[in-house]
Amino acid sequence: MQKQITQKGASMPQTFDPLEKWEVNTGKDKFSLNGKQAQLIKNAAISGQRGLIFFDGFAISLAHIVSMTRLVSTKDLEKRNKTIAKMDKIKTTFNK
């Protein structure tokens, strides 16, 4: 009988932002993915698929995935873009 898994905190998102950065750990290797690629892995895992998922230049075995971690979130990207906009505004003010 399988052990019931409980979870604390936020779960994996329903949809992934394509600009987010994710890391997949297979125990042996780590792969960097964008949000669209992470969504493909999640969908394959949820639907019970087995085998490999092929990307440009590499493939990931679903059976060997140990964890998926979001490295850069949509909030991080928004924050970075706001900071860059502020810096550009300051730079423009000083260059007048």
N, C-alpha and C positions, 0 to 999 in steps of 0.2 A: 504494500500500500504506500502511496506517495505521501510525503510529508506536506502539510498545508503551509504555504508561504504567506507570511504577513509582511506588511510594508508600512514603514513610517515615512512621512514626508511626501513630496511630490512624486508622481509617477512619470514615466516617459511620455512626452507630448503625443497628442493624437496626430498632429501634422508637424512637419519639420520645415523650418525656414531654410531655403536652399543656400543661404549665405552662412549659416551656422557651421562650425567646425566640430567634428566628432572624432573620437579615437576608438577603434575596435581592438581589443586585446584578445589574442588567441592563445595566450600562455607562452607561446614561443616568439610570436611576432606582434607588432602593433602597426595598425594601418590608420592613416588619416583620411577621413571622409568628409564630404560636404553634407548638408542636410538632406539633399535628394537621395544620395547613396545610403545614408543612415535609414531613411524611410523605406527603401527597398529591402534592407536587411530586416527591419522590424516587421514589415508585411510578410516576408517569407517565413520568418520564425513563427509568427502568430498563426499563419495558415498551415503550419505543420510541414512545410517543405523541408527537404533534406538535400544534402550535397553542397555544391559550390555555387556561389554567386560571382559572376564574372564582371569585372570593371576594366577600364582601359589600363592594361599593364599588370594587373594582378587579379587574383581570385581569393575569396574568403570562404572557408568551409564553415557552414552553419553549425555543424556538430562540435567544432573546436572553439567557438566564441565563448570566452570567459566573461567578458564585460564590454559594455559600451559606455563611454563617458563623453559628455558634451564639454568641449574645451572652450568654445566661444559661442555665447548665446546671442539671440536677437537683441536682448537688452544691452549686452556689452557692445554690440555693433552700433546701436542707436546712440549710446553714450559716447563712443569714439567719434561718431559723425558729428555730434553736437560740439564736442571739444574742438574738432578740426574747424568747424564753422566759426566758433568763437575766436580761434587763433587767426584764421583768415581775416576776420573782421578787425582784430587788433592790428594785424600786419598792415591792412589797408589804411587804417587810421594813422599809423606812424609813418607811412610812406607818402602822405599827402604833403 
